[in-house]
Structures are given as structure tokens and as C-alpha cells.
């Protein structure tokens, strides 16, 4: 029987690639974002995860039409670039609200249905949530919080048969690069450092893996009876994160400073 899978951030990037992959194999996919793309073949509903009333309406509509869901995949995400001192509080709040609170809203709203199906929750985090990137601190903070959210939910929801994991992509070639909001005044003492760091990030992302590679990893996790605590995409990033956990902190800092400082 086809699974019913709800995917946020399905208008582009990893969410879109995953939705198309699952739809092609016969799953019932419900894509979600603030606006509906023109060229989607799978079911689509609009909602802003920053607005509780829209999330409530969304889940009510899904409950009425589909009766249940088997999995929630939180792909929606945004980011800022710039020195934390200079990032406006509204922009900081925006990143945390979409990446963390938005995911929490979706999870809380979907849990009654997921408990009935003993379903799955997959949160798309980032290697940047394990290795903090300077001039992208709010993004790293939000993804780290998402990782901790998944770890806690694995314990809380185990008695109900709901399985939870986090997928950690590294550099991925998506529209996230051009959509990142960069705060970098020319008269700022951080200006040159931010400029170099953001340019390095953008170059790495555009040379990164395709969204479909990440989507394939998520698809395999959805097919598992029991998912791992987290899954890092790519052996190179698995090695990088592993080394960051074992190397002395000063060495990890020196490497990150060399790359992005």
C-alpha cells in the first residue's frame, strides 16, 4: 500500500527532489511551502510554518482528505550570512523560527496521526549543526537545535512506535546559496572576513552534491524498519564530523578558521 508522506520545503532543493522521487515510485506525496510551484505532479498544499494558524489549517485539511500520514519530512530551511553582532534580531528570529520552531509546529500538529500509523519523522539538519561555521552562526545554531530535537523525540516517542532521525547533508547544490540573506556593510570591521567566508561557502555549495543524492538517502531511511539516530550524507562529511568529535577543540577551530574565518 502506498505511504502518505508530508514534505515541507517541497518547492525546491532537497524537498522537491525527494517529493519527485517518492511520487515517481508510487507514494502519496503532500508537498508544502508558502506558495505552490507551477509545475508539480504531486499533491500540494500551501502553508507558512512560521504561522501557527496556517499549520493548524494545513493538518486539518490533510486529516480530512487523507485520514492519516506515514511520515513527516521537515526540509524547510533558511539562512543568513554575516557577523552575529550585525545580524538584525528580526533576521536571527526568522532563521530560528523557520528552521526550529517551524519544525516543532509541524511535528506537534502531525503527531496524533503519526502515532496511529507508528510513523516516521525525518528532520533535515546540516553538517553545520555539528561544526559551527563563523559568519553563519544563526544557521549553525538552528541546525544544532534541530539535531537535539530529533534526539530527544527519539526517546519520548519510542513508546508510541514513532521513529525519528536527522539527515545531515554537507555542501549541496540548491537555491539555498542565492537565497541566503547576507548582512555585510562595507563600513563594517567584519566586511572583508564576511565577504571571503560567504564567497567560500557559495563556491563549495555550488560544487556540492545534487539534491537528489540527499533525497536518495532519505528514501532509504523511509524504507528502514528502524532508522539510525542520524545519517550524515557522504563519507567525506562522515569523516569530517567524526574527526571534529575526536580531535582537540583547538585543532578543529584552526581548520574551520582556515576555511571560513
C-alpha positions in Angstrom: 0.0 0.0 0.0 1.3 3.5 -0.9 2.6 5.5 2.0 1.4 9.1 2.7 4.4 11.3 3.2 4.3 15.0 4.1 7.3 17.1 3.0 7.9 20.7 4.0 10.1 22.9 1.8 9.0 20.9 -1.2 9.0 23.8 -3.7 12.8 23.4 -4.4 16.1 21.8 -3.4 16.1 18.7 -1.3 12.4 18.8 -0.6 11.5 19.0 -4.2 13.9 16.2 -5.2 12.6 14.0 -2.5 8.9 14.6 -3.4 9.5 13.9 -7.1 11.4 10.7 -6.3 8.8 9.3 -3.9 5.9 10.3 -6.2 7.6 8.5 -9.1 7.7 5.3 -7.1 4.0 5.5 -6.2 3.9 7.1 -2.8 1.3 9.7 -2.0 3.3 12.8 -1.5 1.9 16.0 0.0 4.3 18.9 -0.7 4.1 22.1 1.5 5.6 25.5 1.2 4.4 29.1 1.4 3.4 29.2 -2.3 2.7 26.5 -4.8 5.1 25.9 -7.6 3.5 25.8 -11.1 5.0 22.5 -12.3 4.4 19.9 -9.7 2.8 16.5 -10.4 2.3 15.5 -6.7 -0.3 16.8 -4.3 0.4 20.3 -2.9 -0.8 22.5 -0.1 0.3 25.9 1.0 1.2 27.0 4.5 3.8 29.1 6.2 5.4 27.1 9.0 6.0 30.4 10.8 2.3 30.9 11.3 0.6 28.6 13.7 -2.9 29.1 12.4 -1.8 28.1 8.9 -0.1 24.9 10.2 -3.3 24.0 12.1 -5.4 24.5 9.0 -3.0 22.5 6.9 -3.1 19.5 9.2 -6.8 19.7 9.4 -7.1 19.7 5.6 -4.7 16.7 5.4 -6.7 14.8 8.1 -9.9 15.4 6.2 -8.5 14.3 2.8 -6.1 11.5 3.7 -7.1 10.4 7.2 -3.5 9.5 8.1 0.2 10.2 7.3 3.0 7.7 7.5 5.9 10.1 7.6 6.8 13.8 8.0 10.0 15.1 6.4 11.0 18.6 7.6 13.0 20.1 4.7 12.0 23.8 5.1 15.1 25.9 5.9 16.6 29.4 5.6 19.9 31.0 6.5 21.7 34.3 7.0 25.3 35.2 6.4 27.1 37.8 8.4 28.7 38.6 11.7 26.4 37.8 14.6 26.9 41.2 16.1 25.4 42.8 12.9 22.6 40.4 12.1 19.4 42.2 12.9 17.3 40.5 15.6 14.4 40.1 13.2 16.7 38.1 10.8 18.0 36.0 13.6 14.5 35.2 14.8 13.5 34.4 11.2 16.1 31.7 10.9 15.3 30.2 14.3 11.5 30.3 13.7 11.6 28.6 10.3 14.4 26.1 11.0 13.5 25.1 14.6 10.1 26.4 15.7 8.5 25.7 12.4 9.7 22.1 12.5 8.4 21.8 16.1 5.0 23.2 15.0 4.8 20.7 12.2 5.8 17.8 14.4 3.3 18.7 17.2 0.5 19.0 14.7 1.3 15.7 12.9 1.9 13.6 16.0 -1.7 12.4 16.5 -1.8 11.0 13.0 1.8 9.6 13.2 1.1 7.8 16.5 -1.8 6.0 14.8 0.5 4.7 11.9 3.6 4.3 14.1 5.2 6.6 11.5 8.5 8.3 10.9 9.8 11.9 11.4 12.9 12.9 9.4 14.4 16.3 10.1 16.9 17.7 7.6 19.7 19.2 9.6 23.2 20.0 8.4 26.9 19.3 9.0 27.0 22.9 10.0 24.9 21.9 13.0 27.8 19.8 14.3 30.7 22.0 13.1 29.8 25.7 13.8 30.6 27.9 10.8 31.6 31.5 11.5 29.5 34.2 9.9 26.7 31.7 9.7 26.2 31.2 13.4 22.4 31.6 13.4 22.1 28.8 10.8 24.5 26.5 12.7 22.7 27.2 16.0 19.3 26.4 14.4 20.5 23.1 12.9 22.2 22.1 16.1 18.9 22.7 17.9 17.2 20.6 15.3 19.6 17.7 15.9 18.9 17.9 19.6 15.2 18.0 19.0 15.4 14.7 17.0 17.5 13.0 19.7 15.0 13.9 22.4 12.0 13.0 20.4 13.5 9.5 19.6 13.3 8.8 23.4 9.9 10.5 24.0 8.2 8.9 21.0 9.7 5.4 21.2 6.8 4.0 23.4 4.4 5.1 20.6 6.3 3.5 17.8 7.2 6.8 16.1 10.8 6.7 14.8 12.8 9.9 14.5 16.1 10.8 12.8 18.1 13.6 11.4 19.8 13.7 8.0 22.9 15.9 7.8 23.9 17.0 4.3 27.1 18.8 3.7 27.5 21.2 0.7 24.5 20.7 -1.6 23.9 22.5 -4.9 20.5 24.1 -4.3 18.9 27.5 -4.5 19.8 28.0 -0.8 23.0 29.7 -1.9 21.4 32.6 -3.7 18.5 32.8 -1.2 20.8 33.2 1.8 20.3 36.6 3.3 23.7 38.2 3.7 24.3 41.1 6.1 27.6 42.8 5.3 28.0 46.5 5.4 31.0 48.0 3.6 31.9 50.1 6.6 31.8 47.1 8.9 35.1 45.9 10.5 33.9 42.4 9.6 33.4 43.3 5.9 36.4 41.6 4.3 36.1 38.5 6.5 32.4 38.1 5.8 33.0 38.6 2.1 35.7 35.9 2.0 33.7 33.5 4.1 30.4 33.8 2.2 32.2 33.5 -1.2 33.9 30.3 0.1 30.5 28.9 1.3 28.9 29.7 -2.0 31.7 28.2 -4.1 31.6 25.0 -2.0 27.8 24.7 -2.2 27.7 25.1 -6.0 30.3 22.4 -6.3 28.4 20.2 -3.8 26.3 17.1 -4.3 23.0 17.2 -6.1 19.8 17.4 -4.0 18.8 14.0 -5.5 21.7 12.4 -3.7 20.4 13.6 -0.3 16.9 12.6 -1.4 18.1 9.0 -2.1 19.5 8.8 1.5 16.1 10.0 2.9 14.2 7.5 0.7 16.4 4.6 2.1 15.7 5.8 5.6 11.9 5.8 5.0 12.2 2.2 3.9 14.0 1.1 7.0 12.2 -0.7 9.8 14.3 1.2 12.4 16.2 4.4 11.5 19.6 5.3 13.0 20.0 8.3 15.3 21.4 10.4 12.5 22.7 9.9 9.0 25.5 12.1 7.5 25.4 12.3 3.7 28.8 11.4 2.2 31.8 9.5 3.5 33.9 12.7 3.4 31.5 14.5 5.8 31.2 11.5 8.0 34.9 11.6 8.3 34.9 15.4 8.9 32.3 15.2 11.7 33.9 12.2 13.2 37.3 13.9 13.4 35.7 17.0 14.9 34.4 14.9 17.8 37.8 13.3 18.5 40.3 16.0 17.7 41.3 18.6 20.3 39.0 21.6 20.0 41.8 23.9 19.1 42.7 21.9 16.1 39.1 21.8 14.9 38.9 25.5 15.4 42.1 26.1 13.4 40.7 24.1 10.5 37.4 25.9 10.5 39.1 29.3 10.8 41.4 28.4 7.9 38.4 27.5 5.7 35.8 30.2 6.7 37.5 32.6 9.2 
